[in-house]
Amino acid sequence: MKNNEEFLSNLKSITLLIVEDTKEIREELAFFLESKVKILYAAQNGKEGLELYKKYKPDIVISDIRMPQLDGIKMCKEIKSYNKDAKIILTTAYNESNYFLEAIKIHINDYLIKPIDLNELFDILCELSKGIILEKFNYEVLNTLQQYKDIVDERSIVSKTDINGIITYVNKPFEEISGYKKEELIGKPHSIIRHKTMKSETFKDMWETILSKKSWHGVVKNRKKNGSYYIVDSIIKPILDVNGNIIEFIALRNDITELEESKEFFKYQNEKNISNLKESIRKEKLYREAVDKANIIIRLSRDMKFLYVNEAFCEISGYSKLELIGEAYDKIRDKRISYDEYIKHVEEVRECLYRDEFYKGEITNQKKDGSLFFCKYMLFPIKDAKGEICEYLSIRHDITEIKSLHKELEDTQREIIYKLGEVGETRSKETGNHVKRVAEYSKLLAEKAGLNNEEINTLFTASPMHDIGKVGIPDTILNKPGKLDAKEWVVMQTHSEIGYNILKTSTRPILKAAAIISYTHHEKWDGSGYPRGLKGEDIHIFGRITAIADVFDALGSDRCYKKAWPLEDILLLITKESGKHFDPNLVELFMTNLEGFLAIRDLYKD
C-alpha cells in the first residue's frame, strides 16, 4: 500500500462517494476511508447514489454493480451523461465478461472483484487522486491564463502576422481604431496602415530585432482607413515552436494618441506663457528627453501585496522586483494621504470590482526616492474557477509629465492672476504680497471649512482678484490719506461691481469665481454690506471666506489712511463681528486654526 506523503496529501483533498447496498461492506469501506479523504458520502442504492452525485459532485465514485432500484452500470451511465470526466471504480462479486465490456464502454476507471483488497483499493485511489489534483491545477492555470488573454484581447490592440509580415489575425479594438474590417486586413501586409511620416529606419530596426528572436518596443504612428492617424505604444514578440524556430509574430498595442497630442498641446501652451528664454530652453530639453511609460503592469494579491511587477513599473518607481514582490502595496502609497484614507479608498475600489468588470481612474504613488509619479490605470479582478476574485491585475500609463506640465500651466495662470490682482493693489499703494496672503488665507480657511479640492483650488487661484475693480476708482479717492466723505465712499463701494462687470462674461471657471468674489467679499452676514445687501448663506461661500482673509490682512497692514493694527485688536474685532460682518462658523474655524494663519502672515511679510 502506498504511504507516500504526497499521495496522502492528494487523497486528503478528494471528495468520495461510496454506493453499496450491503451494509457491512458499506460501513467497512467508510471506516477505512473516512479519515483519509476530505469528505465521504455513502448511498445504499443506485438511485440514492445518483442523487448524491448530482448534489455534491464528488471527485471519485466507488460503486457496487448489482443493487436494488438502480444498478451500478445504469447509475454510472447516468453519471457519465452528467459529467463525462467522472472518475468511477466498480466493485462486484461476479467475475462476468459482460460487466467488463459494459464498464469499458462507459470508460470506468477501474474494476475490483469482491472481497475488496483494501490495499489495492487504496493504491487505485492514490493514483486517481493524483490525476484529479493535476487536472484541477491545470484547469486553474488555464482559467487564469484565459482571463489574462481576455483582458489583453479586450483592452489592447492585438494583431498577428506570419514570418513575412502578412496579417493573420486582428482583434476588435484593432478594427475600431484603424477603421478597417477584419476581412480587409487578413492576408494583407502590415504596411496597409503605415503612416507616411514614419521613418523607414524604425521598421528596419523592428525587423532586425524580432528576426533575432527578441521583443521590439516602440511608439508607432499609423494611418487609419479614412486617412487620419493614431499613435500606439507597441510591443512585438516573436512566437517560437519547440525547436526555437519563429512561426509567427504577435503585437500588443495601447492607444496613446490623446496622450501624445496632450503633451504637444501642453508643451506649446507652456512655451507661449514663458518669456524667460533660458527657462524655455531648459524645459524644451526636458520635453525631448521625456518618454511616455506605457504598459506598466502589476499584479496584486487579494490582501494587496505585490505578486508581480514588470520592468516598466520598476523603472518608474525606482524599486527592483526583489524590493517589491511580497511587500504590501502601501509601500508606494502617496504618504500625503493618511493610512485611513488609503484603506477607505481600497475598500471602495474593491466594492466597485465586485459589481463591475474593472475600475478606471488616476493614481498618485511614491517612488523609492520619495518623489511622486502619476498614472492613469485600469484594475481588473482575476477570478478562479469558482468565480471568486483571487488577485488583481493593473495596467497603467505614466502621466507624470502631463501632470507636471499641467501644474506649470496652473502656476503660470496663477502668477498672471496675481499680477492682475496686484494692479488694483498697486494703484492704492498696497503691496503685492497682500494678494498672495489673501489667497493663502482663503485656501487654508476653505480646507478647514470642508470644501472639496476643486473648490479649494479655484478659490485659491481666483481670490487674488478680489479688488480688481479698484482699477476703475479715481486715484484721488483710492489714495486719499484721510477718511473718505459720504460721496467718496459711495464711489469707492462701486469697485465691487466694477470688478464683477469686468469678469462676469468669462466662460473660464476661475475668472467666473473671481467675478463672484469681487461682487460678494464686501457683503456682511447680517445683511448690512454692499453692493446688494445679501445676508447669511445667500452670500457665496467664496465671498464669505475672502471677506475674513481680506479684513485680517488689511487691518494688519499699513495703508495710506491708517497704520497696522496690533494682532490682539484685530482678533478682538473679528470675534466681535462674528454673526454680524462675518460667518460665525468661519470665524470659529479661523480662531481655532489661528496658528496656521499667522504662519502664512510671517512667510509673506512685506
KASUL-V854212 format. One record per residue. N is the residue number from 1. RES is the residue in one small letter. PSI is psi in whole degrees, -180 to 180 (NA if undefined). Layout:
n & res & psi
N & RES & PSI
N & RES & PSI
This chain:
n & res & psi
1 & m & 136
2 & k & 138
3 & n & 22
4 & n & 140
5 & e & -36
6 & e & -44
7 & f & -44
8 & l & -40
9 & s & -42
10 & n & -47
11 & l & -33
12 & k & -14
13 & s & 1
14 & i & 143
15 & t & 142
16 & l & 139
17 & l & 125
18 & i & 126
19 & v & 108
20 & e & 125
21 & d & -21
22 & t & 117
23 & k & -45
24 & e & -42
25 & i & -41
26 & r & -45
27 & e & -35
28 & e & -45
29 & l & -40
30 & a & -42
31 & f & -40
32 & f & -36
33 & l & -18
34 & e & -40
35 & s & -10
36 & k & -16
37 & v & 169
38 & k & -53
39 & i & 139
40 & l & 130
41 & y & 150
42 & a & 137
43 & a & 151
44 & q & 2
45 & n & 171
46 & g & -38
47 & k & -46
48 & e & -37
49 & g & -42
50 & l & -41
51 & e & -43
52 & l & -38
53 & y & -46
54 & k & -30
55 & k & -44
56 & y & -16
57 & k & 59
58 & p & 156
59 & d & -36
60 & i & 143
61 & v & 129
62 & i & 118
63 & s & 142
64 & d & 164
65 & i & -55
66 & r & 109
67 & m & 155
68 & p & 162
69 & q & -55
70 & l & 117
71 & d & 169
72 & g & -40
73 & i & -47
74 & k & -40
75 & m & -43
76 & c & -36
77 & k & -43
78 & e & -43
79 & i & -44
80 & k & -33
81 & s & -28
82 & y & -38
83 & n & 101
84 & k & -20
85 & d & 9
86 & a & 139
87 & k & 120
88 & i & 135
89 & i & 124
90 & l & 142
91 & t & 143
92 & t & 155
93 & a & -2
94 & y & 119
95 & n & 76
96 & e & 138
97 & s & -31
98 & n & -32
99 & y & -40
100 & f & -45
101 & l & -43
102 & e & -42
103 & a & -39
104 & i & -40
105 & k & -39
106 & i & 14
107 & h & 50
108 & i & 142
109 & n & -34
110 & d & 166
111 & y & 123
112 & l & 139
113 & i & 134
114 & k & 153
115 & p & 143
116 & i & 130
117 & d & 108
118 & l & -34
119 & n & -42
120 & e & -44
121 & l & -43
122 & f & -42
123 & d & -41
124 & i & -43
125 & l & -39
126 & c & -45
127 & e & -43
128 & l & -43
129 & s & -36
130 & k & -45
131 & g & -39
132 & i & -45
133 & i & -42
134 & l & -41
135 & e & -44
136 & k & -43
137 & f & -46
138 & n & -38
139 & y & -43
140 & e & -44
141 & v & -48
142 & l & -38
143 & n & -45
144 & t & -44
145 & l & -38
146 & q & -39
147 & q & -43
148 & y & -45
149 & k & -44
150 & d & -41
151 & i & -48
152 & v & -44
153 & d & -29
154 & e & -41
155 & r & -20
156 & s & 162
157 & i & 113
158 & v & 139
159 & s & 158
160 & k & 146
161 & t & 161
162 & d & -177
163 & i & -11
164 & n & 3
165 & g & 13
166 & i & 129
167 & i & 129
168 & t & -16
169 & y & 140
170 & v & 147
171 & n & 179
172 & k & -46
173 & p & -32
174 & f & -45
175 & e & -44
176 & e & -43
177 & i & -32
178 & s & -23
179 & g & -3
180 & y & 150
181 & k & 156
182 & k & -42
183 & e & -27
184 & e & -15
185 & l & -40
186 & i & 130
187 & g & -5
188 & k & 153
189 & p & 156
190 & h & -16
191 & s & -9
192 & i & -26
193 & i & 13
194 & r & 131
195 & h & 142
196 & k & -20
197 & t & -9
198 & m & 132
199 & k & 143
200 & s & -27
201 & e & -33
202 & t & -46
203 & f & -31
204 & k & -46
205 & d & -40
206 & m & -50
207 & w & -40
208 & e & -38
209 & t & -51
210 & i & -29
211 & l & -19
212 & s & 12
213 & k & 29
214 & k & 158
215 & s & 144
216 & w & 137
217 & h & 130
218 & g & 175
219 & v & 130
220 & v & 135
221 & k & 122
222 & n & 160
223 & r & 132
224 & k & 168
225 & k & -34
226 & n & 4
227 & g & -17
228 & s & -173
229 & y & 166
230 & y & 154
231 & i & 133
232 & v & 145
233 & d & 118
234 & s & 143
235 & i & 125
236 & i & 127
237 & k & 132
238 & p & 138
239 & i & 126
240 & l & 150
241 & d & -176
242 & v & -21
243 & n & 3
244 & g & 15
245 & n & 143
246 & i & 127
247 & i & -26
248 & e & 174
249 & f & 141
250 & i & 137
251 & a & 131
252 & l & 135
253 & r & 152
254 & n & 136
255 & d & 117
256 & i & 25
257 & t & -51
258 & e & -38
259 & l & -47
260 & e & -41
261 & e & -36
262 & s & -41
263 & k & -44
264 & e & -39
265 & f & -50
266 & f & -38
267 & k & -46
268 & y & -46
269 & q & -42
270 & n & -43
271 & e & -34
272 & k & -30
273 & n & -12
274 & i & 123
275 & s & -19
276 & n & 112
277 & l & -43
278 & k & -42
279 & e & -38
280 & s & -42
281 & i & -42
282 & r & -44
283 & k & -38
284 & e & -39
285 & k & -40
286 & l & -39
287 & y & -42
288 & r & -37
289 & e & -19
290 & a & 129
291 & v & 124
292 & d & 131
293 & k & 109
294 & a & 170
295 & n & 43
296 & i & 119
297 & i & 134
298 & i & 153
299 & r & 137
300 & l & 144
301 & s & 173
302 & r & -30
303 & d & 23
304 & m & 46
305 & k & 148
306 & f & 126
307 & l & -31
308 & y & 142
309 & v & 142
310 & n & 177
311 & e & -36
312 & a & -39
313 & f & -41
314 & c & -41
315 & e & -44
316 & i & -31
317 & s & -22
318 & g & -3
319 & y & 154
320 & s & 166
321 & k & -40
322 & l & -31
323 & e & -14
324 & l & -41
325 & i & 127
326 & g & -13
327 & e & 156
328 & a & 144
329 & y & -24
330 & d & -19
331 & k & -32
332 & i & 15
333 & r & 143
334 & d & 108
335 & k & -5
336 & r & -20
337 & i & 134
338 & s & 157
339 & y & -38
340 & d & -42
341 & e & -39
342 & y & -48
343 & i & -40
344 & k & -43
345 & h & -41
346 & v & -45
347 & e & -39
348 & e & -41
349 & v & -43
350 & r & -45
351 & e & -39
352 & c & -41
353 & l & -28
354 & y & -29
355 & r & -38
356 & d & 173
357 & e & -23
358 & f & 168
359 & y & 136
360 & k & 137
361 & g & -169
362 & e & 149
363 & i & 147
364 & t & 129
365 & n & 165
366 & q & 131
367 & k & 172
368 & k & -35
369 & d & 3
370 & g & -14
371 & s & 171
372 & l & 151
373 & f & 153
374 & f & 140
375 & c & 145
376 & k & 139
377 & y & 157
378 & m & 133
379 & l & 125
380 & f & 138
381 & p & 131
382 & i & 126
383 & k & 149
384 & d & -174
385 & a & -23
386 & k & 0
387 & g & 12
388 & e & 142
389 & i & 125
390 & c & -20
391 & e & 176
392 & y & 141
393 & l & 126
394 & s & 127
395 & i & 125
396 & r & 159
397 & h & 133
398 & d & 122
399 & i & 22
400 & t & -43
401 & e & -42
402 & i & -42
403 & k & -43
404 & s & -44
405 & l & -39
406 & h & -41
407 & k & -40
408 & e & -39
409 & l & -42
410 & e & -44
411 & d & -41
412 & t & -44
413 & q & -43
414 & r & -39
415 & e & -39
416 & i & -42
417 & i & -40
418 & y & -44
419 & k & -40
420 & l & -41
421 & g & -36
422 & e & -21
423 & v & -50
424 & g & -41
425 & e & -37
426 & t & -38
427 & r & -30
428 & s & 18
429 & k & 38
430 & e & 160
431 & t & 154
432 & g & -24
433 & n & -19
434 & h & -47
435 & v & -33
436 & k & -42
437 & r & -43
438 & v & -41
439 & a & -47
440 & e & -42
441 & y & -45
442 & s & -42
443 & k & -47
444 & l & -44
445 & l & -36
446 & a & -41
447 & e & -45
448 & k & -28
449 & a & -5
450 & g & 21
451 & l & 154
452 & n & 169
453 & n & -39
454 & e & -43
455 & e & -41
456 & i & -48
457 & n & -37
458 & t & -46
459 & l & -43
460 & f & -42
461 & t & -35
462 & a & -28
463 & s & -28
464 & p & -16
465 & m & 19
466 & h & -31
467 & d & 26
468 & i & -25
469 & g & -14
470 & k & -13
471 & v & -21
472 & g & 6
473 & i & 133
474 & p & 146
475 & d & -33
476 & t & -32
477 & i & -44
478 & l & -37
479 & n & 21
480 & k & 125
481 & p & -22
482 & g & -168
483 & k & 141
484 & l & 144
485 & d & 179
486 & a & -44
487 & k & -42
488 & e & -37
489 & w & -37
490 & v & -43
491 & v & -45
492 & m & -39
493 & q & -20
494 & t & -11
495 & h & -29
496 & s & -46
497 & e & -34
498 & i & -47
499 & g & -41
500 & y & -45
501 & n & -31
502 & i & -39
503 & l & -17
504 & k & -26
505 & t & -6
506 & s & 146
507 & t & -4
508 & r & 130
509 & p & -40
510 & i & -43
511 & l & -33
512 & k & -41
513 & a & -39
514 & a & -36
515 & a & -43
516 & i & -45
517 & i & -45
518 & s & -40
519 & y & -27
520 & t & -7
521 & h & -8
522 & h & 4
523 & e & 156
524 & k & 150
525 & w & -37
526 & d & 5
527 & g & 6
528 & s & 10
529 & g & -170
530 & y & 160
531 & p & -12
532 & r & -2
533 & g & 35
534 & l & 158
535 & k & 144
536 & g & -134
537 & e & 0
538 & d & -20
539 & i & 128
540 & h & 142
541 & i & -34
542 & f & -42
543 & g & -40
544 & r & -41
545 & i & -48
546 & t & -31
547 & a & -47
548 & i & -45
549 & a & -44
550 & d & -47
551 & v & -43
552 & f & -43
553 & d & -39
554 & a & -42
555 & l & -27
556 & g & 5
557 & s & 151
558 & d & 136
559 & r & 169
560 & c & -23
561 & y & 2
562 & k & 165
563 & k & 161
564 & a & 141
565 & w & 153
566 & p & 151
567 & l & -41
568 & e & -39
569 & d & -37
570 & i & -47
571 & l & -36
572 & l & -43
573 & l & -45
574 & i & -42
575 & t & -42
576 & k & -35
577 & e & 3
578 & s & 126
579 & g & -8
580 & k & -76
581 & h & -42
582 & f & 154
583 & d & 118
584 & p & -33
585 & n & -42
586 & l & -36
587 & v & -43
588 & e & -43
589 & l & -39
590 & f & -47
591 & m & -39
592 & t & -34
593 & n & 30
594 & l & -36
595 & e & -40
596 & g & -39
597 & f & -37
598 & l & -34
599 & a & -39
600 & i & -44
601 & r & -43
602 & d & -31
603 & l & -35
604 & y & 50
605 & k & 149
606 & d & NA
